[in-house]
Amino acid sequence: MLLATGIHTFYGASHVLHGVDFHVAEGETVALMGRNGMGKSTLLKSMLGVVSPRQGKVAVAGRDVTGLETSAIIRRGLAYVPEGRGMFHNLSVREHLVMAARPGIDGRRDWTYDRVLETFPRLAERLDNLGTHLSGGEQQMLSIGRALMTNPKLLILDEATEGLAPLIRREIWRTIRAIKDTGIASIIVDKNVGVLLDLADRHVILVKGEVVYDGGPEPLKSDSSILERHIGL
């Protein structure tokens, strides 16, 4: 579904990603892990064209999208829930959802306005509120709901539950599991390693812009030293 090879990304003179290879198969859930500042968000932005890598290639469903505008990459079946949620200041909850609505690249309309509101009942109670006037948890629900309205084949969540209250975090994780069960592929960045170990099919750990682990959850569960060494748990 998504393949990045040899990604080198810089911010000015700072070399952030050092030849990173990364992939997600159709229907696969991948946890992208690492301490703060290790390059996780930069990798996501590099694959989506938000940041331009100096070297490397990115392909979506076998098609080279290297150097394309972010909008053109996203339209190939991707949806991005950014860190910070990306609310539009002048749009209501209803307008955020209606604006994003479109069929998937294969014509699917599995995720409709009504289905998103059924998934997130809190949003149904706040349809006329501005997105920026919602609580942090409600904004995250809206950001995920808006992404689902595009009927993506791959959902990318950066800091899925960062800063949310425990009850809201549980609700978000429940929704992410339900999304996984529908066959949508996911890339998830989050600090809740315990949940990620149970949820994701594969785990990729970045350290200083390089991949130091790419594999299933069992080795991480059976050998705690891997996480202790690379994430500090």
C-alpha positions, 0 to 999 in steps of 0.5 A: 500500500505504501513503500518508502525506500532510502529516505534522507530528510533534512531540516536546514543543515540537520540530517534527520532521516538517514536512508529510512526504508518503510512499508505498509501492506494492504490491511496491515496495522503498523506502529511507528515507535521511538523516543521524541525527536527520533524522526517519526513525524518527519518520516510521515511528512516525508512520505506524504510530501509535506516535507521534501526528502533530499533522497529516496522514493515513495510509492503508493499502491505501486505508483511512484509519488516522489515529488508530488504535491501532498494533495495528489499523494493523499488522493491515492487512498491515504488519510492523515490525522496530524499531531495537533488535529488540524482543525479549521478555525471557521468550520463547524463539526458538520462542515468539517465532515461534509467537506471531507466526504468523498468515495474511496479510490475504488468507489467505496462509500463505506464511511458515511456522515451517519456512520461517523456520527454513530461511531462518535456520538459526542460529535452528533451532539456538537454539530453546530460547534466550531471544531476549535471549540471542542475539547481535545478528545472531541477534536481528535474524534472529529479529526479521525471522523473527517479522515474516515469520510474520505474512505481511505485504504490507509489511515495515518495517525500521528500521536493518536491519543496524546494529551487525552483523558484516560476515558477518551483514550480508551474510546479512541483505541476502541475506534482504532480497533474497529477501523482495523477490523474493517480492513483499512491499513493504519500507521499509528504513532503513540506513546502507549506502547502496551496498547500498540503491542497488542494492536499492531501487526508490525512495529518499526522503531526509529532511533536518530532517524534510522530503523533499528527494529522492524518486526512483529510484537512477539520479540518485543514482548519476550525481550523487554531489553529491546524496548528499554534500549530504544524507547526507554521503557 
